[in-house]
Amino acid sequence: MSTIDKIAFHQNIRNEIPNQQLAKELATNEDLMGIREIVENLDNCNKNVRSDCLKVLYEIGYLNPFLIQDHVQAFLKLLDSKENRMIWGAFIALATIAHLRPEEIWGEIDKLLTKFKQGSVITEVWGIKLFASLAATRVDYAKRLFPILLETLETCIPRDLPTHAENMLPAITKGNQTSILSIITSRESELSSAQLSRSQKIKKKIHAITR
């Protein structure tokens, strides 16, 4: 059985379990040839195959981003897709490898920012992870991206505030932590008790940053 035959669509299974199992198998075996076969099907004529393949790849990114980093251009190409699922899936994949391939990803920063502003909730969540990771790699990246992170924190719906703040941690330094803390504190009255508890834990993490 070839690698592509193991995705959920070809197994005639309507859940993500086969894709997750395949990702674990490919990651455990460091099967670069199998991963390449999955990448080659990101532009398959069947949208279900495309979707399954992207799921496999970003699941590998969770487990071992080194194994998919060489396919950064394939993920960037997906930003031009007309399918929202492929766009937010690309954001997830790129976020997992941003610390490994920041310069190549930065080459498409204008397009990424446009898709981020137009995107779904998932795109926003993973866009913040992606931008925070990029900002952590270079001062000039941080200079452009940190104001966007702040704006998102100021305008997001209350329930997303703790998640976004936590996802911004890689980009937070001793020099900019005050601005983040100020926004979180100013919005705490909007939070539920559970959200507030989480927010306060994140604030402690931010206070502890010394870099």
N, CA, C and O of each residue as an XYZ file, in Angstrom:
844
protein
N       0.841     -1.190      0.000
C       0.000      0.000      0.000
C       0.883      1.249      0.000
O       1.766      1.396      0.845
N       0.637      2.136     -0.946
C       1.418      3.370     -0.978
C       0.971      4.296      0.144
O      -0.085      4.096      0.745
N       1.773      5.295      0.415
C       1.472      6.222      1.510
C       0.137      6.914      1.302
O      -0.654      7.023      2.238
N      -0.124      7.381      0.096
C      -1.349      8.136     -0.164
C      -2.600      7.285      0.047
O      -3.667      7.816      0.355
N      -2.474      5.983     -0.116
C      -3.628      5.099      0.071
C      -4.068      5.004      1.530
O      -5.142      4.479      1.827
N      -3.237      5.512      2.438
C      -3.540      5.397      3.861
C      -4.321      6.587      4.414
O      -4.720      6.565      5.578
N      -4.550      7.625      3.606
C      -5.309      8.773      4.101
C      -6.773      8.386      4.299
O      -7.226      7.371      3.770
N      -7.496      9.178      5.046
C      -8.881      8.860      5.401
C      -9.764      8.664      4.177
O     -10.575      7.739      4.145
N      -9.618      9.520      3.173
C     -10.482      9.424      1.992
C     -10.336      8.069      1.322
O     -11.337      7.438      0.982
N      -9.123      7.615      1.129
C      -8.906      6.333      0.454
C      -9.228      5.143      1.345
O      -9.383      4.026      0.851
N      -9.329      5.363      2.633
C      -9.766      4.310      3.545
C     -11.290      4.317      3.712
O     -11.866      3.471      4.395
N     -11.925      5.311      3.058
C     -13.384      5.468      3.137
C     -13.849      5.640      4.591
O     -14.864      5.087      5.014
N     -13.076      6.414      5.320
C     -13.388      6.697      6.725
C     -13.626      8.199      6.869
O     -12.808      9.008      6.430
N     -14.731      8.559      7.474
C     -15.109      9.971      7.552
C     -14.715     10.615      8.875
O     -15.526     11.291      9.508
N     -13.497     10.408      9.280
C     -12.955     11.141     10.421
C     -11.455     11.277     10.206
O     -10.904     10.772      9.228
N     -10.805     11.968     11.137
C      -9.391     12.292     10.957
C      -8.435     11.237     11.529
O      -7.217     11.400     11.452
N      -8.977     10.169     12.097
C      -8.109      9.191     12.757
C      -7.073      8.586     11.810
O      -5.907      8.497     12.194
N      -7.436      8.161     10.587
C      -6.404      7.613      9.688
C      -5.312      8.625      9.350
O      -4.141      8.265      9.224
N      -5.702      9.890      9.205
C      -4.717     10.933      8.902
C      -3.757     11.151     10.075
O      -2.558     11.345      9.879
N      -4.293     11.117     11.275
C      -3.448     11.274     12.464
C      -2.531     10.068     12.644
O      -1.365     10.215     13.012
N      -3.060      8.890     12.383
C      -2.245      7.676     12.485
C      -1.125      7.679     11.447
O       0.006      7.290     11.738
N      -1.454      8.125     10.228
C      -0.451      8.185      9.179
C       0.629      9.208      9.522
O       1.814      8.965      9.297
N       0.220     10.337     10.061
C       1.192     11.360     10.460
C       2.152     10.807     11.510
O       3.361     11.028     11.436
N       1.607     10.095     12.475
C       2.452      9.511     13.526
C       3.412      8.486     12.941
O       4.578      8.427     13.332
N       2.923      7.683     12.010
C       3.764      6.665     11.367
C       4.902      7.320     10.591
O       6.058      6.916     10.712
N       4.572      8.324      9.801
C       5.585      9.004      8.989
C       6.604      9.721      9.860
O       7.799      9.719      9.566
N       6.118     10.339     10.940
C       7.026     11.048     11.843
C       7.923     10.086     12.599
O       9.125     10.321     12.723
N       7.352      9.015     13.101
C       8.125      8.023     13.859
C       9.220      7.400     12.999
O      10.344      7.191     13.456
N       8.874      7.107     11.746
C       9.827      6.466     10.840
C      10.707      7.465     10.092
O      11.610      7.080      9.350
N      10.431      8.752     10.299
C      11.141      9.810      9.565
C      11.156      9.488      8.070
O      12.190      9.538      7.403
N       9.984      9.163      7.586
C       9.807      8.692      6.211
C       9.681      9.885      5.260
O       8.574     10.343      4.976
N      10.798     10.375      4.782
C      10.800     11.564      3.936
C      10.182     11.289      2.565
O       9.562     12.176      1.978
N      10.343     10.093      2.059
C       9.740      9.758      0.764
C       8.219      9.702      0.875
O       7.503     10.168     -0.011
N       7.743      9.134      1.958
C       6.303      9.088      2.184
C       5.729     10.481      2.358
O       4.652     10.786      1.846
N       6.451     11.325      3.081
C       6.012     12.708      3.286
C       5.959     13.442      1.954
O       5.033     14.210      1.694
N       6.950     13.203      1.121
C       6.964     13.854     -0.198
C       5.748     13.435     -1.030
O       5.167     14.253     -1.743
N       5.371     12.172     -0.936
C       4.193     11.698     -1.673
C       2.939     12.437     -1.201
O       2.079     12.788     -2.008
N       2.843     12.663      0.079
C       1.705     13.407      0.625
C       1.736     14.859      0.135
O       0.702     15.408     -0.246
N       2.905     15.471      0.144
C       3.047     16.851     -0.333
C       2.639     16.963     -1.796
O       1.969     17.921     -2.182
N       3.032     16.005     -2.599
C       2.716     16.035     -4.025
C       1.218     15.982     -4.289
O       0.770     16.337     -5.379
N       0.453     15.549     -3.321
C      -0.995     15.464     -3.477
C      -1.742     16.655     -2.873
O      -2.968     16.630     -2.764
N      -1.015     17.683     -2.487
C      -1.672     18.897     -2.009
C      -2.438     19.603     -3.122
O      -3.333     20.404     -2.855
N      -2.081     19.300     -4.376
C      -2.833     19.861     -5.496
C      -3.591     18.768     -6.269
O      -3.863     18.909     -7.462
N      -3.920     17.696     -5.574
C      -4.724     16.626     -6.161
C      -6.061     17.197     -6.656
O      -6.579     18.154     -6.080
N      -6.610     16.615     -7.712
C      -7.869     17.116     -8.260
C      -9.053     16.912     -7.317
O     -10.086     17.562     -7.474
N      -8.913     16.025     -6.348
C      -9.980     15.755     -5.385
C      -9.744     16.576     -4.121
O      -8.710     16.439     -3.468
N     -10.707     17.426     -3.781
C     -10.517     18.320     -2.631
C     -10.409     17.562     -1.312
O      -9.755     18.038     -0.384
N     -11.037     16.392     -1.212
C     -10.942     15.600      0.008
C      -9.540     15.032      0.187
O      -9.037     14.940      1.307
N      -8.922     14.658     -0.910
C      -7.542     14.177     -0.861
C      -6.611     15.318     -0.451
O      -5.727     15.143      0.387
N      -6.824     16.482     -1.054
C      -6.009     17.654     -0.702
C      -6.112     17.959      0.791
O      -5.108     18.186      1.467
N      -7.322     17.958      1.276
C      -7.562     18.282      2.682
C      -6.920     17.260      3.611
O      -6.287     17.626      4.601
N      -7.084     15.981      3.292
C      -6.485     14.927      4.115
C      -4.965     15.049      4.135
O      -4.337     14.893      5.182
N      -4.381     15.326      2.977
C      -2.922     15.427      2.898
C      -2.397     16.585      3.743
O      -1.378     16.457      4.423
N      -3.092     17.700      3.695
C      -2.661     18.840      4.500
C      -2.782     18.524      5.988
O      -1.922     18.902      6.783
N      -3.846     17.836      6.354
C      -4.017     17.421      7.747
C      -2.851     16.540      8.194
O      -2.302     16.737      9.278
N      -2.477     15.577      7.369
C      -1.350     14.697      7.693
C      -0.085     15.524      7.912
O       0.664     15.290      8.860
N       0.143     16.488      7.030
C       1.380     17.262      7.085
C       1.462     18.144      8.313
O       2.512     18.207      8.952
N       0.376     18.832      8.663
C       0.516     19.674      9.855
C       0.485     18.859     11.141
O       0.993     19.303     12.171
N      -0.111     17.662     11.086
C       0.011     16.768     12.238
C       1.465     16.332     12.413
O       1.943     16.199     13.540
N       2.166     16.111     11.305
C       3.602     15.811     11.385
C       4.338     17.021     11.953
O       5.274     16.877     12.740
N       3.908     18.211     11.546
C       4.511     19.439     12.065
C       4.411     19.547     13.572
O       5.338     20.032     14.220
N       3.297     19.101     14.144
C       3.161     19.085     15.604
C       4.208     18.167     16.234
O       4.796     18.482     17.268
N       4.423     17.026     15.581
C       5.279     15.981     16.145
C       6.766     16.223     15.897
O       7.591     16.045     16.793
N       7.097     16.630     14.678
C       8.496     16.840     14.304
C       8.560     17.797     13.119
O       8.606     17.355     11.971
N       8.564     19.091     13.381
C       8.540     20.070     12.288
C       9.724     19.976     11.335
O       9.626     20.400     10.184
N      10.832     19.428     11.799
C      12.000     19.283     10.925
C      11.674     18.456      9.680
O      12.271     18.656      8.622
N      10.732     17.534      9.811
C      10.414     16.630      8.708
C       9.629     17.297      7.585
O       9.612     16.786      6.465
N       8.985     18.417      7.855
C       8.203     19.080      6.803
C       8.768     20.440      6.415
O       8.209     21.110      5.547
N       9.862     20.859      7.038
C      10.372     22.205      6.788
C      10.802     22.425      5.341
O      10.710     23.544      4.837
N      11.264     21.391      4.676
C      11.721     21.551      3.299
C      10.583     21.808      2.321
O      10.819     22.121      1.154
N       9.351     21.677      2.798
C       8.190     21.877      1.940
C       7.515     23.219      2.207
O       6.332     23.392      1.915
N       8.257     24.151      2.754
C       7.708     25.466      3.090
C       7.079     26.133      1.877
O       6.031     26.766      2.009
N       7.679     26.013      0.707
C       7.124     26.660     -0.487
C       5.780     26.044     -0.887
O       4.905     26.742     -1.398
N       5.621     24.771     -0.661
C       4.335     24.125     -0.961
C       3.232     24.682     -0.070
O       2.098     24.863     -0.515
N       3.565     24.950      1.178
C       2.574     25.523      2.096
C       2.266     26.976      1.730
O       1.114     27.405      1.784
N       3.289     27.718      1.363
C       3.077     29.114      0.962
C       2.212     29.190     -0.296
O       1.399     30.104     -0.438
N       2.385     28.249     -1.190
C       1.586     28.215     -2.416
C       0.095     28.077     -2.106
O      -0.751     28.577     -2.847
N      -0.215     27.399     -1.012
C      -1.621     27.169     -0.647
C      -2.340     28.452     -0.248
O      -3.569     28.476     -0.195
N      -1.601     29.509      0.029
C      -2.235     30.776      0.391
C      -3.062     31.342     -0.759
O      -3.941     32.177     -0.545
N      -2.778     30.888     -1.978
C      -3.536     31.329     -3.149
C      -4.756     30.458     -3.420
O      -5.484     30.686     -4.386
N      -4.976     29.466     -2.573
C      -6.110     28.571     -2.760
C      -7.439     29.316     -2.587
O      -7.524     30.292     -1.841
N      -8.462     28.842     -3.283
C      -9.807     29.386     -3.128
C     -10.567     28.678     -2.007
O     -11.700     29.036     -1.686
N      -9.928     27.675     -1.423
C     -10.558     26.901     -0.341
C     -10.054     27.395      1.004
O      -8.856     27.351      1.283
N     -10.968     27.862      1.827
C     -10.591     28.385      3.133
C      -9.873     27.338      3.969
O      -8.940     27.656      4.707
N     -10.308     26.093      3.853
C      -9.692     25.022      4.640
C      -8.201     24.874      4.310
O      -7.388     24.612      5.197
N      -7.852     25.044      3.039
C      -6.455     24.920      2.646
C      -5.636     26.107      3.149
O      -4.455     25.967      3.466
N      -6.263     27.257      3.218
C      -5.549     28.444      3.701
C      -5.255     28.327      5.191
O      -4.118     28.524      5.619
N      -6.283     28.004      5.987
C      -5.991     27.919      7.424
C      -5.119     26.704      7.745
O      -4.368     26.718      8.720
N      -5.218     25.661      6.932
C      -4.321     24.525      7.116
C      -2.874     24.901      6.817
O      -1.946     24.431      7.475
N      -2.701     25.756      5.811
C      -1.357     26.242      5.492
C      -0.803     27.078      6.636
O       0.385     26.990      6.949
N      -1.646     27.885      7.259
C      -1.202     28.685      8.401
C      -0.718     27.775      9.526
O       0.296     28.061     10.163
N      -1.435     26.684      9.774
C      -1.011     25.760     10.828
C       0.355     25.168     10.490
O       1.269     25.172     11.314
N       0.477     24.663      9.271
C       1.742     24.049      8.858
C       2.895     25.048      8.953
O       3.972     24.721      9.452
N       2.657     26.256      8.475
C       3.708     27.286      8.510
C       4.063     27.675      9.937
O       5.227     27.935     10.242
N       3.073     27.716     10.804
C       3.350     28.067     12.203
C       4.247     27.038     12.868
O       5.062     27.383     13.724
N       4.102     25.770     12.478
C       4.925     24.724     13.102
C       6.389     24.807     12.666
O       7.274     24.314     13.365
N       6.646     25.433     11.505
C       8.026     25.474     10.997
C       8.597     26.883     10.923
O       9.694     27.081     10.400
N       7.866     27.862     11.442
C       8.302     29.261     11.308
C       9.665     29.511     11.938
O      10.449     30.308     11.422
N       9.953     28.841     13.043
C      11.246     29.043     13.709
C      12.393     28.408     12.931
O      13.559     28.722     13.170
N      12.060     27.515     11.999
C      13.071     26.825     11.197
C      13.306     27.506      9.849
O      14.421     27.472      9.329
N      12.276     28.119      9.283
C      12.372     28.738      7.956
C      11.809     30.168      7.952
O      10.979     30.502      7.106
N      12.250     30.999      8.879
C      11.656     32.330      8.975
C      11.853     33.205      7.743
O      10.934     33.922      7.346
N      13.033     33.159      7.133
C      13.308     34.046      5.997
C      12.405     33.717      4.806
O      11.875     34.619      4.158
N      12.233     32.436      4.523
C      11.389     32.045      3.393
C       9.931     32.424      3.636
O       9.241     32.877      2.723
N       9.475     32.239      4.852
C       8.095     32.599      5.173
C       7.925     34.115      5.130
O       6.907     34.620      4.657
N       8.921     34.831      5.624
C       8.853     36.293      5.616
C       8.728     36.839      4.199
O       8.164     37.915      4.002
N       9.232     36.131      3.235
C       9.126     36.562      1.852
C       7.684     36.724      1.382
O       7.427     37.419      0.399
N       6.751     36.094      2.071
C       5.329     36.188      1.737
C       4.538     36.868      2.857
O       3.340     36.628      3.011
N       5.206     37.705      3.628
C       4.542     38.291      4.797
C       3.348     39.160      4.419
O       2.345     39.172      5.134
N       3.439     39.892      3.300
C       2.307     40.733      2.899
C       1.073     39.889      2.617
O      -0.032     40.231      3.038
N       1.266     38.788      1.903
C       0.144     37.901      1.606
C      -0.386     37.250      2.882
O      -1.596     37.107      3.055
N       0.514     36.863      3.764
C       0.095     36.253      5.031
C      -0.737     37.216      5.854
O      -1.744     36.821      6.441
N      -0.331     38.468      5.905
C      -1.080     39.460      6.674
C      -2.453     39.709      6.069
O      -3.433     39.895      6.790
N      -2.518     39.714      4.747
C      -3.811     39.896      4.081
C      -4.745     38.739      4.394
O      -5.908     38.953      4.735
N      -4.245     37.517      4.280
C      -5.061     36.337      4.563
C      -5.456     36.285      6.037
O      -6.553     35.843      6.381
N      -4.560     36.736      6.892
C      -4.840     36.777      8.334
C      -6.027     37.693      8.618
O      -6.917     37.338      9.392
N      -6.042     38.860      8.000
C      -7.120     39.826      8.232
C      -8.438     39.367      7.636
O      -9.507     39.719      8.135
N      -8.365     38.585      6.577
C      -9.578     38.113      5.903
C     -10.049     36.758      6.413
O     -11.141     36.307      6.067
N      -9.241     36.117      7.222
C      -9.426     34.703      7.509
C     -10.423     34.344      8.589
O     -11.070     35.197      9.196
N     -10.516     33.051      8.797
C     -11.416     32.468      9.786
C     -10.821     32.567     11.187
O      -9.713     33.069     11.372
N     -11.568     32.084     12.159
C     -11.090     32.052     13.544
C      -9.820     31.205     13.636
O      -8.876     31.563     14.340
N      -9.805     30.086     12.922
C      -8.624     29.216     12.961
C      -7.418     29.933     12.358
O      -6.304     29.833     12.873
N      -7.650     30.654     11.270
C      -6.563     31.414     10.657
C      -6.018     32.441     11.631
O      -4.807     32.650     11.701
N      -6.895     33.080     12.378
C      -6.453     34.090     13.343
C      -5.619     33.458     14.455
O      -4.555     33.970     14.803
N      -6.094     32.363     15.004
C      -5.374     31.695     16.094
C      -3.974     31.273     15.644
O      -2.983     31.532     16.327
N      -3.913     30.624     14.490
C      -2.618     30.132     14.019
C      -1.778     31.234     13.395
O      -0.551     31.144     13.353
N      -2.444     32.273     12.913
C      -1.699     33.425     12.417
C      -0.924     34.091     13.534
O       0.217     34.512     13.341
N      -1.536     34.189     14.698
C      -0.841     34.766     15.847
C       0.354     33.898     16.238
O       1.433     34.414     16.530
N       0.161     32.595     16.241
C       1.286     31.696     16.541
C       2.406     31.874     15.528
O       3.582     31.934     15.886
N       2.026     31.957     14.266
C       2.996     32.122     13.185
C       3.748     33.440     13.327
O       4.976     33.466     13.251
N       3.017     34.531     13.532
C       3.652     35.849     13.610
C       4.508     35.987     14.870
O       5.564     36.620     14.840
N       4.055     35.400     15.964
C       4.852     35.449     17.193
C       6.159     34.693     17.020
O       7.210     35.135     17.487
N       6.089     33.558     16.351
C       7.292     32.765     16.101
C       8.250     33.511     15.186
O       9.458     33.508     15.419
N       7.722     34.154     14.142
C       8.567     34.945     13.251
C       9.189     36.121     13.994
O      10.378     36.402     13.845
N       8.382     36.799     14.791
C       8.863     37.973     15.528
C       9.993     37.616     16.476
O      10.861     38.442     16.758
N       9.980     36.393     16.964
C      11.011     35.951     17.907
C      12.362     35.727     17.234
O      13.380     35.609     17.916
N      12.379     35.666     15.891
C      13.626     35.333     15.194
C      14.454     36.554     14.820
O      15.678     36.460     14.722
N      13.803     37.709     14.608
C      14.544     38.899     14.178
C      13.872     40.166     14.678
O      12.645     40.251     14.735
N      14.678     41.137     15.035
C      14.160     42.399     15.563
C      13.311     43.120     14.529
O      12.266     43.673     14.872
N      13.738     43.127     13.264
C      12.965     43.838     12.246
C      11.624     43.153     11.978
O      10.646     43.820     11.642
N      11.572     41.840     12.123
C      10.288     41.155     11.991
C       9.368     41.570     13.146
O       8.187     41.850     12.943
N       9.919     41.603     14.338
C       9.138     41.971     15.520
C       8.609     43.399     15.405
O       7.482     43.688     15.807
N       9.432     44.285     14.853
C       9.031     45.691     14.728
C       7.771     45.829     13.892
O       6.912     46.660     14.186
N       7.661     45.018     12.853
C       6.465     45.087     12.008
C       5.289     44.307     12.594
O       4.145     44.752     12.511
N       5.567     43.159     13.179
C       4.494     42.257     13.590
C       3.922     42.530     14.970
O       2.742     42.271     15.204
N       4.733     43.049     15.892
C       4.242     43.200     17.258
C       3.036     44.144     17.348
O       2.103     43.853     18.097
N       3.022     45.256     16.618
C       1.819     46.104     16.658
C       0.562     45.376     16.181
O      -0.537     45.648     16.664
N       0.723     44.457     15.239
C      -0.424     43.692     14.752
C      -0.897     42.720     15.830
O      -2.097     42.515     16.009
N       0.050     42.129     16.541
C      -0.312     41.254     17.657
C      -1.062     42.036     18.731
O      -2.057     41.556     19.274
N      -0.586     43.233     19.033
C      -1.247     44.074     20.036
C      -2.662     44.437     19.603
O      -3.601     44.366     20.396
N      -2.804     44.822     18.351
C      -4.124     45.207     17.838
C      -5.103     44.051     17.917
O      -6.270     44.238     18.264
N      -4.629     42.863     17.594
C      -5.485     41.684     17.662
C      -5.923     41.420     19.093
O      -7.077     41.069     19.342
N      -5.009     41.589     20.023
C      -5.335     41.380     21.434
C      -6.357     42.407     21.919
O      -7.208     42.097     22.754
N      -6.272     43.600     21.404
C      -7.192     44.668     21.804
C      -8.597     44.476     21.241
O      -9.575     44.897     21.859
N      -8.702     43.847     20.076
C      -9.987     43.797     19.376
C     -10.645     42.429     19.329
O     -11.796     42.320     18.905
N      -9.950     41.387     19.752
C     -10.521     40.041     19.672
C     -11.692     39.896     20.635
O     -11.830     40.669     21.583
N     -12.531     38.899     20.381
C     -13.626     38.644     21.312
C     -13.040     38.167     22.640
O     -11.996     37.516     22.656
N     -13.704     38.485     23.754
C     -13.130     38.205     25.079
C     -12.666     36.764     25.290
O     -11.621     36.531     25.896
N     -13.430     35.810     24.797
C     -13.062     34.406     25.051
C     -11.734     34.029     24.408
O     -11.080     33.081     24.843
N     -11.327     34.776     23.362
C     -10.070     34.470     22.679
C      -8.863     35.162     23.306
O      -7.722     34.850     22.965
N      -9.106     36.081     24.204
C      -8.015     36.869     24.785
C      -6.936     36.003     25.440
O      -5.759     36.182     25.128
N      -7.284     35.074     26.333
C      -6.225     34.259     26.959
C      -5.449     33.419     25.953
O      -4.228     33.296     26.051
N      -6.158     32.841     24.987
C      -5.499     32.009     23.968
C      -4.516     32.837     23.159
O      -3.371     32.434     22.953
N      -4.970     33.990     22.705
C      -4.095     34.842     21.899
C      -2.884     35.312     22.704
O      -1.759     35.309     22.204
N      -3.119     35.710     23.933
C      -2.008     36.182     24.765
C      -0.970     35.077     24.974
O       0.234     35.323     24.912
N      -1.447     33.877     25.218
C      -0.517     32.753     25.420
C       0.255     32.447     24.143
O       1.447     32.142     24.191
N      -0.423     32.527     23.005
C       0.234     32.246     21.731
C       1.267     33.310     21.356
O       2.130     33.067     20.513
N       1.180     34.477     21.974
C       2.123     35.551     21.702
C       3.409     35.453     22.524
O       4.341     36.226     22.302
N       3.468     34.532     23.450
C       4.599     34.439     24.375
C       5.971     34.439     23.698
O       6.880     35.103     24.197
N       6.164     33.721     22.580
C       7.504     33.730     21.962
C       7.976     35.120     21.547
O       9.178     35.378     21.484
N       7.028     36.014     21.264
C       7.387     37.354     20.784
C       7.534     38.373     21.914
O       7.946     39.509     21.678
N       7.202     37.972     23.128
C       7.222     38.915     24.254
C       8.607     38.953     24.886
O       9.219     37.919     25.152
N       9.077     40.156     25.115
C      10.384     40.373     25.732
C      10.235     41.308     26.924
O       9.163     41.851     27.189
N      11.329     41.475     27.620
C      11.334     42.409     28.750
C      10.965     43.819     28.290
O      10.364     44.597     29.031
N      11.341     44.123     27.046
C      11.106     45.469     26.540
C       9.691     45.747     26.084
O       9.290     46.909     26.015
N       8.910     44.701     25.766
C       7.546     44.955     25.284
C       6.459     44.331     26.145
O       5.278     44.426     25.811
N       6.837     43.698     27.242
C       5.851     42.977     28.039
C       4.807     43.895     28.667
O       3.670     43.482     28.892
N       5.193     45.144     28.951
C       4.264     46.075     29.598
C       3.042     46.339     28.732
O       1.922     46.417     29.239
N       3.253     46.477     27.433
C       2.130     46.777     26.538
C       1.134     45.625     26.491
O      -0.077     45.849     26.468
N       1.633     44.406     26.478
C       0.760     43.234     26.482
C      -0.007     43.150     27.796
O      -1.219     42.939     27.806
N       0.708     43.317     28.896
C       0.079     43.236     30.213
C      -0.994     44.295     30.379
O      -2.039     44.043     30.980
N      -0.737     45.469     29.852
C      -1.704     46.566     29.957
C      -3.009     46.229     29.244
O      -4.093     46.497     29.762
N      -2.901     45.647     28.065
C      -4.110     45.280     27.315
C      -4.883     44.185     28.033
O      -6.105     44.260     28.165
N      -4.163     43.165     28.495
C      -4.839     42.070     29.202
C      -5.567     42.594     30.429
O      -6.727     42.252     30.660
N      -4.893     43.420     31.216
C      -5.492     43.961     32.439
C      -6.717     44.814     32.124
O      -7.726     44.745     32.827
N      -6.628     45.607     31.081
C      -7.735     46.509     30.737
C      -8.976     45.762     30.272
O     -10.076     46.314     30.292
N      -8.809     44.513     29.853
C      -9.942     43.753     29.322
C     -10.436     42.668     30.271
O     -11.336     41.902     29.928
N      -9.853     42.601     31.454
C     -10.225     41.516     32.365
C     -11.680     41.591     32.823
O     -12.267     40.571     33.187
N     -12.260     42.775     32.808
C     -13.667     42.905     33.208
C     -14.614     42.245     32.210
O     -15.779     42.001     32.525
N     -14.111     41.954     30.992
C     -14.921     41.322     29.957
C     -14.902     39.793     30.064
O     -15.663     39.115     29.374
N     -14.042     39.253     30.918
C     -13.812     37.816     30.943
C     -14.700     37.102     31.950
O     -15.106     37.671     32.963
N     -14.991     35.842     31.648
C     -15.679     34.984     32.615
C     -14.688     34.606     33.702
O     -13.499     34.899     33.585
N     -15.159     33.965     34.748
C     -14.270     33.602     35.855
C     -13.190     32.624     35.382
O     -12.033     32.732     35.787
N     -13.569     31.672     34.527
C     -12.598     30.707     34.023
C     -11.574     31.395     33.124
O     -10.377     31.118     33.200
N     -12.058     32.287     32.282
C     -11.150     33.026     31.392
C     -10.224     33.931     32.190
O      -9.045     34.070     31.865
N     -10.763     34.543     33.232
C      -9.966     35.427     34.076
C      -8.859     34.650     34.786
O      -7.726     35.121     34.883
N      -9.192     33.461     35.278
C      -8.199     32.629     35.945
C      -7.071     32.266     34.991
O      -5.898     32.303     35.360
N      -7.427     31.922     33.785
C      -6.410     31.583     32.786
C      -5.572     32.808     32.428
O      -4.353     32.727     32.279
N      -6.252     33.935     32.294
C      -5.565     35.179     31.965
C      -4.526     35.542     33.021
O      -3.421     35.975     32.692
N      -4.878     35.366     34.269
C      -3.948     35.709     35.356
C      -2.725     34.782     35.360
O      -1.618     35.210     35.687
N      -2.932     33.520     34.996
C      -1.799     32.591     34.899
C      -0.855     33.008     33.772
O       0.365     32.914     33.900
N      -1.436     33.467     32.675
C      -0.618     33.910     31.541
C       0.139     35.179     31.910
O       1.294     35.351     31.521
N      -0.503     36.060     32.654
C       0.175     37.280     33.093
C       1.399     36.958     33.946
O       2.422     37.636     33.856
N       1.289     35.935     34.762
C       2.435     35.522     35.575
C       3.584     35.056     34.679
O       4.748     35.350     34.950
N       3.250     34.331     33.615
C       4.279     33.882     32.672
C       4.949     35.075     31.998
O       6.163     35.089     31.794
N       4.143     36.070     31.657
C       4.681     37.260     30.985
C       5.570     38.046     31.935
O       6.637     38.518     31.542
N       5.138     38.189     33.182
C       5.957     38.888     34.198
C       7.299     38.204     34.396
O       8.296     38.853     34.715
N       7.318     36.900     34.207
C       8.550     36.120     34.460
C       9.545     36.190     33.313
O      10.680     35.735     33.457
N       9.144     36.748     32.182
C      10.040     36.826     31.018
C      11.198     37.764     31.306
O      10.992     38.894     31.749
N      12.390     37.310     31.064
C      13.576     38.126     31.325
C      14.436     38.373     30.094
O      15.423     39.105     30.167
N      14.077     37.776     28.971
C      14.903     37.925     27.757
C      14.751     39.306     27.126
O      15.376     39.590     26.104
